[in-house]
Amino acid sequence: MNGRREEHVVLLDDGGKPAGSMPKTLLHHANTPLHLGFSCYLFDRTGRLLVTRRAMSKRTWPGVWTNSCCGHPAPDESAGGAVRRRVREELALGIDTPTCLLPRFRYAATAPDGTMENELCPVFCARADGPAQADATEVMDWCWVPWSDFVAAAALRWPISPWAADQVPQLAAAPGFSRWTEGG
């Protein structure tokens, strides 16, 4: 292996409690078990959202536009710590303290190739510092957009990932969310 340790993902029971772990390489298939993930929406100081297009080598939803960063906390890693780690690994960005706005977001979706995603996926927002330098194995493209543009894409559903399409209206309704899109 290229010097990296094998990544493990936290499996969950139906109540959302940890129930073991599994190597990420074995996780996603037609009957993916419920597991812990996260989504993060990164905003710049003017309130624009960083959107990313998933690399074509990704196992799930390759080439699809989505929120800034997604991932899985490792066993014994906090979700906030996982957000910071993955933003640094995928985008080489520093961020302020991630704020969880949707702690119980859960979704299941099946891609056209039959691969299923099945996550309890807390949703975070954070401010990003500096220009993105994406890891090409994770992100094939990115851009900063006004929140209203991403809301329009979510309403259409097909231009973005299924989890982001479901998260957008819930985020917009979350108490305190507007502070992210107003800049500051």
Backbone as CSV, one residue per row, in Angstrom:
resi,resn,N_x,N_y,N_z,CA_x,CA_y,CA_z,C_x,C_y,C_z
1,MET,0.850,-1.190,0.000,0.000,0.000,0.000,0.880,1.232,0.000
2,ASN,0.624,2.250,-0.620,1.387,3.465,-0.848,1.766,4.230,0.425
3,GLY,2.034,3.549,1.544,2.412,4.245,2.764,1.216,4.673,3.607
4,ARG,0.027,4.599,3.070,-1.185,4.954,3.819,-1.733,3.717,4.507
5,ARG,-2.283,3.932,5.702,-2.963,2.830,6.388,-4.327,2.624,5.746
6,GLU,-4.805,1.390,5.816,-6.132,1.107,5.278,-7.174,1.873,6.093
7,GLU,-8.067,2.566,5.386,-9.095,3.362,6.039,-10.246,2.466,6.493
8,HIS,-10.675,2.626,7.750,-11.818,1.904,8.293,-12.966,2.875,8.547
9,VAL,-14.174,2.364,8.391,-15.393,3.143,8.542,-16.202,2.564,9.700
10,VAL,-16.871,3.431,10.453,-17.680,3.018,11.599,-19.037,2.514,11.104
11,LEU,-19.359,1.266,11.419,-20.671,0.702,11.123,-21.631,1.072,12.249
12,LEU,-22.922,1.208,11.908,-23.929,1.611,12.891,-25.078,0.618,12.923
13,ASP,-25.704,0.492,14.098,-26.934,-0.290,14.165,-28.100,0.594,13.726
14,ASP,-29.309,0.047,13.696,-30.466,0.813,13.218,-30.760,2.042,14.069
15,GLY,-30.311,2.057,15.310,-30.501,3.209,16.186,-29.406,4.258,16.054
16,GLY,-28.423,4.011,15.174,-27.340,4.969,14.965,-26.179,4.819,15.932
17,LYS,-26.126,3.722,16.674,-25.027,3.473,17.624,-23.925,2.669,16.936
18,PRO,-22.651,2.932,17.284,-21.546,2.174,16.694,-21.724,0.667,16.895
19,ALA,-21.453,-0.074,15.832,-21.626,-1.532,15.855,-20.465,-2.224,15.154
20,GLY,-19.268,-1.667,15.270,-18.105,-2.267,14.645,-17.525,-1.363,13.574
21,SER,-16.610,-1.924,12.802,-15.993,-1.167,11.714,-15.709,-2.111,10.554
22,MET,-15.381,-1.506,9.428,-15.130,-2.268,8.206,-14.145,-1.480,7.350
23,PRO,-13.249,-2.161,6.627,-12.393,-1.437,5.693,-13.251,-0.717,4.645
24,LYS,-12.920,0.519,4.366,-13.693,1.305,3.404,-13.731,0.629,2.033
25,THR,-12.680,-0.062,1.679,-12.617,-0.721,0.370,-13.679,-1.814,0.214
26,LEU,-14.231,-2.317,1.319,-15.245,-3.367,1.270,-16.657,-2.841,1.500
27,LEU,-16.794,-1.557,1.785,-18.046,-0.991,2.283,-19.134,-0.795,1.239
28,HIS,-18.814,-0.146,0.135,-19.835,0.291,-0.821,-20.094,-0.764,-1.890
29,HIS,-21.357,-1.231,-1.926,-21.805,-2.226,-2.896,-23.329,-2.124,-2.979
30,ALA,-23.996,-3.110,-3.502,-25.449,-3.047,-3.692,-26.236,-3.079,-2.386
31,ASN,-25.620,-3.555,-1.301,-26.282,-3.630,0.004,-25.401,-3.011,1.088
32,THR,-24.964,-1.809,0.865,-24.065,-1.126,1.794,-24.701,-1.031,3.184
33,PRO,-23.979,-1.449,4.222,-24.532,-1.341,5.570,-24.568,0.118,6.037
34,LEU,-25.439,0.389,6.993,-25.501,1.721,7.592,-24.161,2.026,8.244
35,HIS,-23.627,3.206,7.949,-22.338,3.599,8.504,-22.310,5.106,8.742
36,LEU,-21.276,5.558,9.419,-21.135,6.962,9.779,-20.329,7.710,8.726
37,GLY,-20.863,8.832,8.287,-20.164,9.708,7.355,-20.273,11.134,7.855
38,PHE,-19.954,12.086,6.995,-20.200,13.501,7.259,-20.201,14.235,5.931
39,SER,-20.846,15.378,5.920,-20.773,16.320,4.804,-20.353,17.662,5.370
40,CYS,-19.574,18.410,4.588,-19.150,19.740,5.020,-19.371,20.738,3.888
41,TYR,-19.892,21.885,4.266,-20.106,23.011,3.359,-19.155,24.113,3.790
42,LEU,-18.207,24.453,2.917,-17.208,25.479,3.214,-17.595,26.795,2.558
43,PHE,-17.567,27.844,3.335,-17.916,29.178,2.854,-16.706,30.088,2.995
44,ASP,-16.553,31.000,2.032,-15.492,31.992,2.151,-16.024,33.191,2.941
45,ARG,-15.195,34.193,3.117,-15.564,35.353,3.951,-16.667,36.206,3.319
46,THR,-16.944,36.005,2.014,-18.022,36.755,1.366,-19.332,35.965,1.319
47,GLY,-19.325,34.723,1.826,-20.533,33.910,1.850,-20.702,32.983,0.669
48,ARG,-19.686,32.880,-0.199,-19.773,31.936,-1.319,-19.449,30.523,-0.829
49,LEU,-20.070,29.543,-1.478,-19.885,28.136,-1.155,-18.860,27.508,-2.095
50,LEU,-17.964,26.704,-1.546,-17.037,25.924,-2.367,-17.741,24.626,-2.759
51,VAL,-17.989,24.441,-4.050,-18.561,23.192,-4.541,-17.467,22.407,-5.254
52,THR,-17.575,21.090,-5.176,-16.555,20.233,-5.765,-17.197,19.212,-6.697
53,ARG,-16.411,18.790,-7.676,-16.825,17.706,-8.565,-15.965,16.499,-8.223
54,ARG,-16.619,15.411,-7.874,-15.922,14.203,-7.441,-15.082,13.620,-8.574
55,ALA,-13.897,13.137,-8.225,-12.995,12.535,-9.213,-13.658,11.320,-9.864
56,MET,-13.301,11.045,-11.084,-13.852,9.903,-11.812,-13.426,8.570,-11.194
57,SER,-12.378,8.569,-10.390,-11.912,7.341,-9.741,-12.671,7.019,-8.448
58,LYS,-13.589,7.891,-8.018,-14.342,7.655,-6.781,-15.279,6.458,-6.950
59,ARG,-15.413,5.654,-5.906,-16.276,4.462,-5.945,-17.747,4.856,-6.044
60,THR,-18.146,5.903,-5.356,-19.542,6.327,-5.373,-19.673,7.699,-6.034
61,TRP,-20.612,7.816,-6.902,-20.947,9.048,-7.622,-19.725,9.736,-8.245
62,PRO,-18.953,9.013,-9.074,-17.824,9.653,-9.747,-18.298,10.746,-10.703
63,GLY,-17.564,11.843,-10.750,-17.845,12.931,-11.677,-19.022,13.816,-11.313
64,VAL,-19.636,13.603,-10.164,-20.825,14.351,-9.760,-20.422,15.574,-8.932
65,TRP,-21.103,16.696,-9.185,-20.901,17.907,-8.388,-21.593,17.721,-7.040
66,THR,-20.989,18.259,-5.997,-21.531,18.104,-4.651,-21.061,19.232,-3.750
67,ASN,-21.351,19.097,-2.462,-20.891,20.056,-1.465,-19.364,20.020,-1.382
68,SER,-18.799,20.771,-0.487,-17.344,20.975,-0.449,-16.543,19.716,-0.162
69,CYS,-16.975,18.942,0.821,-16.180,17.794,1.245,-17.079,16.789,1.955
70,CYS,-16.835,15.520,1.709,-17.539,14.436,2.396,-16.498,13.425,2.855
71,GLY,-16.872,12.612,3.808,-15.948,11.584,4.251,-16.543,10.750,5.362
72,HIS,-15.661,9.988,6.008,-16.062,9.078,7.074,-15.116,9.260,8.263
73,PRO,-15.651,9.479,9.465,-14.780,9.474,10.639,-14.200,8.072,10.835
74,ALA,-12.960,8.007,11.223,-12.349,6.729,11.570,-12.868,6.299,12.943
75,PRO,-12.766,5.018,13.258,-13.121,4.606,14.618,-12.313,5.444,15.626
76,ASP,-12.962,5.906,16.657,-12.344,6.728,17.707,-11.920,8.116,17.238
77,GLU,-12.445,8.605,16.116,-12.185,9.965,15.644,-13.497,10.744,15.719
78,SER,-13.454,11.960,16.230,-14.658,12.781,16.274,-15.050,13.189,14.858
79,ALA,-16.334,13.469,14.663,-16.782,13.924,13.350,-16.111,15.245,12.981
80,GLY,-16.000,16.174,13.939,-15.327,17.446,13.676,-13.863,17.254,13.298
81,GLY,-13.191,16.330,13.967,-11.801,16.014,13.623,-11.692,15.424,12.229
82,ALA,-12.663,14.569,11.858,-12.671,13.981,10.516,-12.896,15.056,9.455
83,VAL,-13.765,16.020,9.750,-13.995,17.122,8.802,-12.687,17.856,8.552
84,ARG,-12.009,18.253,9.612,-10.730,18.973,9.458,-9.714,18.150,8.668
85,ARG,-9.601,16.862,8.995,-8.644,15.980,8.315,-8.955,15.881,6.823
86,ARG,-10.216,15.601,6.474,-10.552,15.405,5.065,-10.465,16.697,4.254
87,VAL,-10.830,17.840,4.846,-10.689,19.118,4.129,-9.208,19.366,3.821
88,ARG,-8.356,19.072,4.780,-6.914,19.240,4.573,-6.408,18.265,3.501
89,GLU,-6.834,16.979,3.577,-6.375,15.964,2.621,-6.900,16.215,1.209
90,GLU,-8.184,16.541,1.089,-8.798,16.684,-0.235,-8.539,18.029,-0.883
91,LEU,-8.517,19.094,-0.065,-8.499,20.450,-0.619,-7.325,21.306,-0.163
92,ALA,-6.500,20.794,0.741,-5.350,21.525,1.288,-5.765,22.887,1.851
93,LEU,-6.925,22.903,2.521,-7.437,24.143,3.103,-7.425,24.078,4.614
94,GLY,-7.139,25.229,5.231,-7.367,25.378,6.651,-8.785,25.879,6.852
95,ILE,-9.421,25.452,7.924,-10.779,25.903,8.217,-10.889,26.308,9.674
96,ASP,-11.907,27.123,9.967,-12.190,27.425,11.364,-12.905,26.217,11.970
97,THR,-13.366,26.325,13.185,-14.022,25.207,13.859,-15.300,24.821,13.117
98,PRO,-15.409,23.564,12.672,-16.626,23.134,11.988,-17.825,23.186,12.940
99,THR,-18.964,23.657,12.428,-20.202,23.744,13.190,-21.202,22.751,12.609
100,CYS,-21.701,21.845,13.446,-22.665,20.855,12.979,-24.072,21.440,13.049
101,LEU,-24.713,21.574,11.879,-26.063,22.125,11.810,-27.143,21.059,11.647
102,LEU,-26.780,19.903,11.120,-27.741,18.805,10.944,-27.131,17.529,11.537
103,PRO,-27.196,17.355,12.850,-26.509,16.222,13.483,-27.102,14.859,13.170
104,ARG,-28.370,14.777,12.767,-29.029,13.478,12.554,-29.411,13.230,11.088
105,PHE,-28.809,13.975,10.159,-29.138,13.759,8.750,-28.795,12.314,8.369
106,ARG,-29.730,11.656,7.726,-29.530,10.274,7.293,-30.105,10.125,5.890
107,TYR,-29.428,9.361,5.064,-29.936,9.128,3.713,-29.448,7.783,3.188
108,ALA,-30.170,7.304,2.203,-29.772,6.140,1.419,-30.060,6.489,-0.038
109,ALA,-29.156,6.124,-0.911,-29.322,6.406,-2.336,-28.556,5.346,-3.126
110,THR,-29.090,5.012,-4.278,-28.438,4.021,-5.136,-28.038,4.689,-6.439
111,ALA,-26.768,4.561,-6.782,-26.219,5.140,-8.010,-26.656,4.318,-9.224
112,PRO,-26.534,4.889,-10.416,-26.918,4.156,-11.631,-26.207,2.808,-11.797
113,ASP,-25.001,2.673,-11.256,-24.285,1.399,-11.389,-24.700,0.382,-10.329
114,GLY,-25.670,0.732,-9.458,-26.157,-0.178,-8.428,-25.484,-0.030,-7.079
115,THR,-24.441,0.793,-6.999,-23.764,1.012,-5.723,-24.659,1.838,-4.812
116,MET,-24.823,1.350,-3.596,-25.695,2.014,-2.625,-24.867,2.796,-1.616
117,GLU,-25.395,3.934,-1.230,-24.847,4.698,-0.102,-25.903,4.653,0.987
118,ASN,-25.478,4.506,2.247,-26.399,4.329,3.368,-25.722,4.905,4.611
119,GLU,-25.987,6.189,4.881,-25.220,6.879,5.924,-26.079,7.638,6.926
120,LEU,-25.609,7.637,8.154,-25.937,8.678,9.117,-24.831,9.692,8.887
121,CYS,-25.195,10.899,8.487,-24.240,11.836,7.899,-24.413,13.235,8.490
122,PRO,-23.854,13.509,9.681,-23.946,14.865,10.216,-23.418,15.876,9.202
123,VAL,-24.072,17.043,9.146,-23.724,18.060,8.154,-23.130,19.274,8.881
124,PHE,-21.940,19.654,8.445,-21.173,20.737,9.052,-21.029,21.917,8.095
125,CYS,-20.813,23.096,8.661,-20.405,24.283,7.913,-19.133,24.820,8.556
126,ALA,-18.288,25.449,7.754,-17.067,26.068,8.255,-16.626,27.152,7.275
127,ARG,-15.803,28.054,7.756,-15.157,29.057,6.902,-13.810,28.504,6.471
128,ALA,-13.473,28.727,5.213,-12.216,28.243,4.653,-11.219,29.385,4.527
129,ASP,-9.955,29.055,4.730,-8.859,30.005,4.565,-8.007,29.601,3.381
130,GLY,-7.742,30.531,2.494,-6.801,30.305,1.404,-7.410,29.626,0.191
131,PRO,-6.654,29.578,-0.900,-7.137,28.941,-2.126,-7.081,27.412,-2.010
132,ALA,-8.029,26.736,-2.636,-8.052,25.272,-2.643,-6.966,24.741,-3.569
133,GLN,-6.374,23.630,-3.165,-5.438,22.876,-3.997,-5.883,21.424,-3.921
134,ALA,-6.797,21.053,-4.786,-7.468,19.760,-4.691,-6.556,18.593,-5.033
135,ASP,-6.733,17.504,-4.279,-6.107,16.221,-4.571,-6.886,15.623,-5.735
136,ALA,-6.244,15.422,-6.871,-6.916,14.970,-8.088,-7.519,13.570,-7.950
137,THR,-7.085,12.787,-6.964,-7.701,11.471,-6.762,-9.042,11.591,-6.040
138,GLU,-9.332,12.767,-5.494,-10.571,13.014,-4.763,-11.502,13.990,-5.490
139,VAL,-10.920,15.050,-6.040,-11.692,16.162,-6.602,-11.149,16.494,-7.989
140,MET,-12.021,16.460,-9.010,-11.559,16.773,-10.369,-11.776,18.235,-10.748
141,ASP,-12.643,18.939,-10.023,-12.891,20.348,-10.299,-13.552,20.967,-9.076
142,TRP,-13.467,22.274,-8.966,-14.110,22.992,-7.869,-14.302,24.435,-8.274
143,CYS,-15.252,25.082,-7.599,-15.459,26.508,-7.817,-16.250,27.085,-6.641
144,TRP,-16.130,28.391,-6.478,-16.884,29.122,-5.461,-18.140,29.676,-6.111
145,VAL,-19.305,29.420,-5.504,-20.573,29.868,-6.074,-21.428,30.546,-5.007
146,PRO,-22.307,31.446,-5.427,-23.275,31.982,-4.478,-24.192,30.849,-3.988
147,TRP,-24.574,30.905,-2.721,-25.465,29.895,-2.151,-26.720,29.740,-3.004
148,SER,-27.275,30.844,-3.504,-28.516,30.782,-4.295,-28.350,29.913,-5.545
149,ASP,-27.164,29.879,-6.138,-26.923,29.022,-7.302,-26.988,27.543,-6.919
150,PHE,-26.428,27.216,-5.749,-26.448,25.821,-5.293,-27.866,25.404,-4.904
151,VAL,-28.618,26.322,-4.323,-30.025,26.052,-3.998,-30.797,25.738,-5.282
152,ALA,-30.552,26.487,-6.342,-31.223,26.241,-7.627,-30.857,24.859,-8.171
153,ALA,-29.597,24.462,-8.058,-29.174,23.136,-8.519,-29.844,22.041,-7.688
154,ALA,-29.964,22.266,-6.390,-30.609,21.274,-5.513,-32.081,21.103,-5.864
155,ALA,-32.733,22.179,-6.254,-34.154,22.096,-6.629,-34.347,21.248,-7.885
156,LEU,-33.369,21.259,-8.777,-33.436,20.431,-9.982,-33.087,18.978,-9.680
157,ARG,-32.272,18.756,-8.672,-31.799,17.465,-8.171,-30.742,16.802,-9.065
158,TRP,-30.941,16.708,-10.361,-30.011,15.946,-11.184,-28.610,16.534,-11.300
159,PRO,-28.386,17.877,-11.148,-27.017,18.363,-11.349,-26.057,18.076,-10.194
160,ILE,-26.576,17.656,-9.031,-25.706,17.470,-7.867,-25.994,16.133,-7.185
161,SER,-25.140,15.784,-6.250,-25.279,14.514,-5.537,-26.623,14.427,-4.813
162,PRO,-27.137,13.203,-4.639,-28.429,13.066,-3.970,-28.399,13.532,-2.513
163,TRP,-27.270,13.342,-1.835,-27.210,13.795,-0.440,-27.237,15.315,-0.362
164,ALA,-26.522,15.984,-1.251,-26.534,17.456,-1.226,-27.916,17.985,-1.585
165,ALA,-28.576,17.375,-2.554,-29.926,17.814,-2.925,-30.875,17.728,-1.732
166,ASP,-30.720,16.697,-0.896,-31.558,16.553,0.295,-31.112,17.478,1.435
167,GLN,-29.820,17.726,1.536,-29.297,18.552,2.631,-29.617,20.033,2.471
168,VAL,-29.610,20.539,1.246,-29.755,21.976,1.008,-31.000,22.571,1.660
169,PRO,-32.206,22.034,1.426,-33.367,22.660,2.069,-33.338,22.541,3.591
170,GLN,-32.776,21.458,4.094,-32.682,21.305,5.545,-31.679,22.302,6.134
171,LEU,-30.558,22.500,5.449,-29.586,23.499,5.903,-30.200,24.891,5.889
172,ALA,-30.867,25.226,4.801,-31.461,26.562,4.667,-32.448,26.851,5.789
173,ALA,-33.105,25.813,6.312,-34.077,25.979,7.390,-33.457,25.881,8.782
174,ALA,-32.181,25.493,8.870,-31.529,25.296,10.175,-31.301,26.634,10.883
175,PRO,-31.579,26.700,12.170,-31.327,27.933,12.925,-29.856,28.364,12.798
176,GLY,-29.640,29.629,12.500,-28.291,30.165,12.417,-27.567,29.959,11.093
177,PHE,-28.209,29.255,10.148,-27.517,28.985,8.893,-27.174,30.241,8.111
178,SER,-28.023,31.237,8.142,-27.825,32.432,7.294,-26.494,33.117,7.579
179,ARG,-25.927,32.950,8.748,-24.634,33.591,9.036,-23.528,33.101,8.100
180,TRP,-23.682,31.878,7.561,-22.664,31.339,6.664,-22.755,31.987,5.290
181,THR,-23.958,32.222,4.810,-24.141,32.737,3.462,-24.045,34.274,3.401
182,GLU,-24.092,34.905,4.558,-23.983,36.371,4.588,-22.536,36.841,4.625
183,GLY,-21.615,35.915,4.792,-20.207,36.290,4.882,-19.877,36.822,6.261
184,GLY,-18.639,37.203,6.404,-18.251,37.754,7.702,-16.971,37.206,8.211
